[in-house]
Amino acid sequence: MQKEKHKSATHREFGLHYESLIADPRIDQARALLAEALEEQRSKIDAIRPPDPELIEPYQAKLARLASARGGAPYFPYISSGLGNGPFVQLGDGSVKLDFIVGIGVHGMGHSDPRMLLATVDAALEDTVMQGNLQHDESSLLMCEKLIGLARQQGAKLDHCLLSTSGAMANENSLKIAFHHRAPASRVICIDNCFAGRTIALAALTDRPAYRSGIPAALDVDYITMFHPRDPEGTTRSAMEGLHRLLDRYPGQHACLWLELVAGEGGYYPGTAEYFKGLCSLCRERGVLIIFDEVQTFSRLSRPFAFQHFGLDEYADIVTLGKITQVCATLYGTGLKPKGPILSQTFTASTASIRCGLAVLDHLLTKHCWGDDGWNMRRHHYFRKRLEAIAAKYPGRLSGPHGEGMMIALTPGDGSEETAKKVLTRLYDEGLMGFVAGSNPTRLRFLPPPGVTEESHIDLACDCIERVIRTL
Ligand SMILES: Cc1ncc(COP(=O)(O)O)c(C=O)c1O
């Protein structure tokens, strides 16, 4: 009987040839060989190293070609060799950097993790290179279900998930859903110092005049005061008063309150539960929808979502995320399902990025990155303690640290952009990669890859920081 059943399963006339393909032992063999070869090479990348003298000249030539082709030099003279190992990456000149910015929060498992290679191989076996609204396969379904499951775990009513190729597109979709639901309301409320992305509409939200220079204003945006730890009560009160004033001045005209719970590009300023709850409950009372932009915060605090970290689940009407998941997404509740065809895209993401994103989520869970005493918060406290010790040792040369979880920043010297850029470049030369954030003051920020950053990596980063700070 058993035998008969087996026979009918393997010799069926119909069935899925794709399943037979991925079960083919030759493919398993190929996977094992690829992983073995990768391990052999990546294991050699295990410390900061200077460039190989023989590679410097051709590397400089490649950088010049890149600058010419893209219409400007990249911020760092960075062209990856194609290989790294955890938080280390080898560049095309043979140097190895400790990468604590990972493409602004993208390499969730650090560099060249074999699970990413295997996820990409699985994706390559699928027919579809780019998933889209007319061509989903199972990887899109799994990603949507996974994100919805994580988002709902403390009770948020987020039922649907729309994938997209960039954080900006996820935010565009979030605004469309909000405007559509609240039509004809056309205004948006944001917080001072926010960053939403680089489309024309999002440039209107982003509180950086230089980022919209020469670009016509696409939306009417009103701003309220950002929470500041130097004056928690004053800034919370001012934001509430400002919100009351705006809602009274433009009755029924605001579609949404759009919030970053830790200002990312703005310089790593987290708000507090009290600050956000006041704003959200007033908006809820007035029917204004609440959008949490988690494109940078997702996965980096004590919970998968920052709105969970701050206990704001009941207010999450629409949530966007991206970066570490390799594919971006807009989550929303059933009550906000659009009634017309306002949302669609030829491409939602590549199959490889979705499969890699699933591998990252799996890694974050198995490494226990979340929880009050999870990997993220433990590493945060360790990094914070080390930076505080450096700040105490060199008064006036470093202030902070700032930020939350695996988003950490410091202010070098006088807080000017010039000093921050100088320190950043010197850190790069020392072998540590971070990035700038905010203005007045300009800070240095770090987004170490969660789940692979060990205390020894933080020690190495702090040694670089101390070497640079003490000569400032
Ligand atoms: C908070 C926030 N929203 C949106 C974006 C835009 O994402 P993307 O660059 O993928 O379009 C970013 C990117 O840095 C971000 O930090």
The ligand as a Gaussian input file, in Angstrom:
#p B3LYP/6-31G(d) Opt

LIG

0 1
 C       12.913000      56.625000       7.099000
 C       13.158000      56.415000       5.635000
 N       12.105000      56.428000       4.798000
 C       12.257000      56.226000       3.488000
 C       13.505000      56.026000       2.926000
 C       13.643000      55.843000       1.449000
 O       14.021000      54.548000       1.140000
 P       14.685000      54.220000      -0.281000
 O       16.011000      54.886000      -0.300000
 O       14.764000      52.717000      -0.309000
 O       13.760000      54.763000      -1.312000
 C       14.624000      55.997000       3.768000
 C       15.964000      55.798000       3.210000
 O       16.989000      56.086000       3.805000
 C       14.450000      56.203000       5.160000
 O       15.476000      56.217000       6.009000

